[in-house]
Amino acid sequence: MSSDTSHETKDVVFIGKKPIMAYVTSALIQLANNPKVSIKARGLSIGRAVDVAQIIARRTDNSGYSIGQISIGSEHLQSLDGRSRNVSTIEIEVKKNA
């Protein structure tokens, strides 16, 4: 696997239904190798994504992580019964302090 340094590398942690600390651990592992990690969630998992970002930023004050850009939006999805609906999304950047 070759790595292209001309592109900004940004790992992504997708938030689902696992325990919060599983996502915190995953993000911290990725932050050990990358300058920033993007935490993404949609729908009912948005609150869990915010919790993950806050835990990393607050509990690791001495390690030097902070919350960067936050972007919100919505996706147009089709539900199982065939109806279309909008689902809210969030992307939270967690980065190493310089």
Backbone as a ProteinNet text record, in pm:
[ID]
protein_1_A
[PRIMARY]
MSSDTSHETKDVVFIGKKPIMAYVTSALIQLANNPKVSIKARGLSIGRAVDVAQIIARRTDNSGYSIGQISIGSEHLQSLDGRSRNVSTIEIEVKKNA
[TERTIARY]
84.9	0	88.8	75.8	158.6	82.2	157.7	96.5	131.8	31.9	52	51	165	175.2	120.1	80.9	27.8	-115.9	-184.1	-321.2	-319.8	-407.4	-420.9	-486.2	-419.4	-478.1	-564.8	-684.3	-778.1	-859	-834.3	-908.1	-1046.8	-1137.5	-1276.3	-1319.9	-1391	-1454.5	-1604.4	-1672.5	-1817.6	-1882.9	-1972.3	-2036	-2163	-2176.8	-2293.9	-2347.7	-2371.5	-2437.2	-2344.7	-2215.1	-2120.5	-2107.8	-2047.9	-2023.9	-1933.6	-1955.4	-1882.8	-1731.9	-1684.2	-1540.2	-1475.4	-1550.3	-1495	-1457.5	-1540.1	-1511.6	-1400.4	-1396.9	-1290	-1155.2	-1149.6	-1025.4	-983.5	-1077.7	-1048.3	-994.5	-1055.9	-1011.6	-872.5	-845.7	-714.3	-604.6	-635.9	-538.6	-506.8	-610.3	-588	-514.3	-540	-471.5	-324.1	-286.3	-145.6	-64.8	-129.2	-60.1	-95.1	-198.6	-246.5	-268.2	-255.1	-274.9	-420.3	-513.8	-655.1	-741.5	-853.9	-951.2	-1087.6	-1168.6	-1303.4	-1401.7	-1487.2	-1589.3	-1720.5	-1779.3	-1901.5	-2016	-2134.6	-2254.4	-2375.9	-2484.1	-2609.9	-2724.2	-2834.1	-2954.3	-2935.4	-2981.6	-2978.9	-2839.7	-2739.4	-2601.6	-2526.6	-2588.8	-2520.7	-2478.4	-2564.3	-2529.9	-2410.4	-2401.8	-2289	-2159.6	-2166.9	-2047.9	-1997.1	-2089.1	-2050.3	-1983.7	-2038.8	-1979.8	-1837.9	-1816.7	-1683.9	-1584.1	-1620	-1529.8	-1499.4	-1600.2	-1580.2	-1490	-1507.4	-1423.9	-1278	-1252.9	-1115.2	-1055.3	-1129.2	-1077.6	-1059.8	-1150.6	-1144.6	-1054.5	-1065.8	-988.4	-842.8	-811.4	-672.9	-615.5	-651	-598.6	-447.1	-382.7	-237.2	-178.9	-255	-206.4	-217.7	-297.5	-303.5	-395.1	-515.8	-613.5	-721.1	-772.6	-879.2	-978.2	-1093.9	-1197.9	-1176.7	-1176.8	-1156.8	-1289.4	-1298.6	-1419.2	-1532.8	-1653.2	-1773.5	-1865.5	-1909.6	-2002.9	-2128.3	-2241.1	-2368.9	-2439.3	-2527.2	-2600.6	-2711.5	-2761.7	-2863.5	-2846.2	-2887	-2882.9	-3024.8	-3050.8	-3181.3	-3176.1	-3251.4	-3251.4	-3390.4	-3392.5	-3520.6	-3537	-3647.8	-3670.8	-3717.6	-3725.7	-3762.1	-3902.2	-3990.3	-4127.3	-4140	-4025.7	-4027.4	-4039.7	-4066.6	-4078.1	-3938.9	-3926.4	-3798.8	-3803.7	-3689	-3682.1	-3542	-3530.9	-3401.8	-3349.3	-3219.7	-3154	-3041.1	-3036.7	-2932.7	-2797.8	-2691	-2555.7	-2466	-2356.9	-2257.7	-2120	-2023.1	-1883.4	-1802.6	-1731.7	-1654.4	-1507.3	-1425.3	-1281.7	-1213.1	-1134.2	-1053.3	-908.1	-828.8	-692.3	-593	-468.6	-358.6	-325.3	-299	-256.2	-110.3	-76.2	60.8	161.2
-117.7	0	123.2	207.4	327.1	445.1	537.2	653.7	776.5	853.8	974	1093.8	1159	1268.5	1399.5	1404.2	1528.4	1553.3	1448.5	1463.2	1465.1	1546.2	1550.6	1420.3	1349.7	1225.4	1257.4	1206	1231.8	1105.1	1037.2	915.6	950.3	857.1	878.4	769.2	809.9	715.9	734.8	629.5	634.4	586.1	665.5	635	553.9	445.9	360.3	330.8	203.7	166	99.3	96	38.1	130.4	81.5	169.4	287.1	400.1	522.6	502.8	433.1	419.2	340.3	257.6	186.9	287.3	388.9	491.2	584.9	615	699.4	630.6	501.8	425.8	422.7	397.2	393.6	527.8	636.3	769.5	800.5	763.8	790.8	711.1	588	507	574	623.3	689.8	822.4	892.7	1019.3	998.5	878.5	850.3	853.7	825.4	818.8	933.1	1007.9	1113.3	1242.6	1356.1	1483.5	1514.4	1453.1	1479.4	1359.2	1350	1243.3	1308	1256.2	1306.1	1206.6	1254.6	1171	1201.9	1100.5	1120.8	1039.5	1098.8	1029.1	1088.5	1013.5	1064.6	1013.1	1087.9	1048.5	1045.2	937.1	925.2	908.4	885	868.1	1000.5	1111.6	1241	1275.2	1251.8	1280	1199.4	1075.8	988.8	1042.8	1095.6	1152.6	1274.4	1357.9	1474.8	1429.3	1327.3	1273.8	1223.3	1151.5	1097.5	1212	1314.5	1427.8	1499.3	1516.7	1584.5	1503.7	1373	1287.7	1298.6	1294.4	1303.5	1439.4	1546.3	1681.5	1710.7	1664.3	1697.1	1603.8	1475	1379.2	1374	1426.2	1421.5	1562	1649.1	1786.4	1788.6	1702.5	1700.1	1643.7	1564.4	1506.3	1604.6	1706.6	1811.6	1786.4	1738.5	1722.8	1828.3	1876.6	1975.7	1950.1	2011.3	1997.9	2106	2064.9	2158	2196.2	2184.2	2223.2	2125.1	2178.5	2097.5	2133.1	2031.8	2059.3	1974.7	2037	1967.7	1973.1	1878.2	1874.1	1771.6	1731.6	1627.9	1546.2	1422.2	1331.9	1289.4	1274.5	1230.3	1078.7	1005.9	860.4	806.2	682.6	615.7	510.8	517.1	423.5	289	190.4	55	48.1	136.7	134.2	214.1	262.6	329.3	479.9	535.3	680.8	743.8	863.6	933.1	1026.5	1042.9	1128.8	1187.1	1293.8	1357.5	1311.7	1282.9	1241.4	1340.2	1394	1489.2	1419.7	1494.1	1440.7	1541.3	1490	1576.8	1518.3	1606.1	1566.7	1656.6	1595.2	1669.7	1634.7	1735.4	1714.7	1723.5	1622.7	1624.4	1624	1718.2	1732.8	1747	1716.7	1738	1885.6	1938.1	2077.4	2087.2	2197.7	2216.2	2237
0	0	0	-100.7	-107.3	-49.5	5.4	66.7	-15.4	-52.2	-131.4	-37.6	-22.4	73.2	18.6	-107.8	-162.5	-117	-74.1	-24.7	127.2	184.2	329.3	374.5	466.3	515.8	635.3	632.5	740.9	761.3	870.7	899.1	949.5	932.3	969.6	1065.8	1170.7	1263.2	1245.8	1199.1	1183	1310.7	1366	1493.7	1469.3	1545.2	1536.9	1675.5	1703.5	1829.2	1930.9	1903.8	2000.1	2120.8	2228.5	2344.5	2306.8	2372	2339.8	2348.4	2450.4	2468.4	2354.8	2284.3	2168.2	2059.9	2039.7	1939.8	1985.5	2115.8	2170.2	2148.2	2180.3	2163	2016.8	1928.2	1784.6	1736.2	1779.5	1737.1	1791.7	1916.8	1975.5	1906.3	1866.4	1792.5	1658.5	1590.4	1462.6	1480.4	1590.7	1616.3	1647.9	1690.8	1717.1	1587.5	1475	1346.2	1251.4	1281.3	1191.1	1268.6	1201.1	1271.2	1304.5	1230.2	1259.5	1223.3	1291.5	1269	1257.3	1167.5	1148.5	1209.3	1297.8	1360.7	1290	1226.9	1149	1207.5	1205.4	1252	1182	1186.2	1133.9	1219.3	1215.1	1287.6	1438	1498	1643.7	1701.4	1618.9	1666.2	1680.2	1644.6	1650.3	1793	1889.2	2029.2	2075.2	2031.6	2067.5	2005	1882.3	1816.9	1894.1	1939.8	2019.2	2149	2213.4	2336.3	2312.1	2203	2170.9	2154.9	2079.6	2059	2190	2274.2	2402.3	2495.5	2497.2	2582.6	2539.7	2409.8	2361.2	2396.6	2374.5	2398.8	2547.9	2631.7	2774.2	2854.1	2830.4	2909.4	2868.6	2753.9	2706.9	2695.8	2791.4	2790	2782.5	2860	2862.9	2734	2661.7	2536.3	2420.7	2435.6	2335.3	2217.2	2240.7	2133.2	2149.3	2037	2042.3	1928.8	1943.3	1841.9	1736.8	1611.4	1499.9	1438.8	1307.8	1236.8	1263.1	1268	1283	1166.8	1094.4	985.6	1003.1	977.7	988.5	854.1	833.9	709.4	717.6	601.2	597.6	470.4	479.2	365.5	331.7	205	157.5	141.9	224.9	222.4	193.6	147.6	126.7	236.2	309.3	418.2	362.7	450.2	407.6	348.2	391.3	337.5	207	154	24.5	29.2	146.7	157.1	165	112.6	123.7	243.7	306.8	424.7	436.3	512.4	538.3	673.2	677.7	801.3	829.1	949.9	987.1	996.3	962.6	971.3	1042.3	1100.8	1163.1	1136.5	1120.3	1107.7	1199.8	1294.6	1393.4	1373.6	1354.8	1338.7	1474.9	1506.9	1627.7	1580.9	1633.9	1584.1	1698.4	1664.4	1758.8	1760.2	1878.4	1888.2	1845.4	1783.6	1732.4	1843.1
[MASK]
++++++++++++++++++++++++++++++++++++++++++++++++++++++++++++++++++++++++++++++++++++++++++++++++++

